[in-house]
Amino acid sequence: MRLAFLRRTPARQRSLPRRLLLLAAKGVAGVVLASVLCTLLLRFVPPLTSGVMIERRIEALYQGRPYRAGYQWVRWDRVAPWAPLAVVAAEDQRFAEHRGFDLESIQNALDEHERGRRLRGASTISQQVAKNLFLWSGRSYVRKGLETYFTALIEVLWSKRRILEVYLNIVELGDGVFGVEAASQRFFRKPASRLRPEDAALLAAVLPNPHRLRVDRPSAFVEERRAWILMQMDQLGGLAYVRQF
């Protein structure tokens, strides 16, 4: 009996790594399935919050200061078409052509960095939706890998219009101001449906850094950027460009 027990022990030991590997595989499959279902649901249902909103609230709690996020979802047809045109002109002019990643812009940024310039971002609107909605701020290989995964996911499961719609609703446009409806009410005292081209371009002009750049007190840089965005909106084809989505 003792010898028989000793012969069975190595088999049990060999099966333990296999069971752990199977358990890990099931865990990964569960996470992937949950992320796919969540992303698919958000194709039809407005998100209640976003990763950035949660992060800002945690920062305020940690710093002991009051914080109130202005966030009001508004449908695509309740936003003036100048708004999506302005953010595309400002942030991602190849939005209609790429599948989530603008490889040409990434290569240009790397080439400039090799020539000694500061490495600039080349994130598309799809990438910004992925990281703002699902992730947190900061730079790490883990976060970048998750951003790539969620970007590919929303490009497969959402339409281009839906990506723009979500972006316009969750993008940070000031301290505690999320989305074009909250920003339009805060800064222009009117709904997003009544935004003029100049208003939309001003909102898009602060997107590089909505905490340093202000819509309510635009600097010379912001005014120059707004003028540039207005020109780009014309070069994209104006409202005809937005009608393709």
Secondary structure as UniProt FT lines:
FT   HELIX           2..41
FT   TURN            42..44
FT   HELIX           51..63
FT   STRAND          70..71
FT   HELIX           76..78
FT   HELIX           82..91
FT   TURN            93..97
FT   HELIX           103..114
FT   TURN            115..116
FT   HELIX           125..134
FT   HELIX           141..157
FT   HELIX           160..170
FT   STRAND          172..174
FT   TURN            175..176
FT   STRAND          177..178
FT   HELIX           180..183
FT   HELIX           184..188
FT   HELIX           192..194
FT   HELIX           197..205
FT   TURN            206..208
FT   TURN            210..212
FT   HELIX           220..235
FT   TURN            236..238
FT   HELIX           239..242
FT   TURN            243..244
//
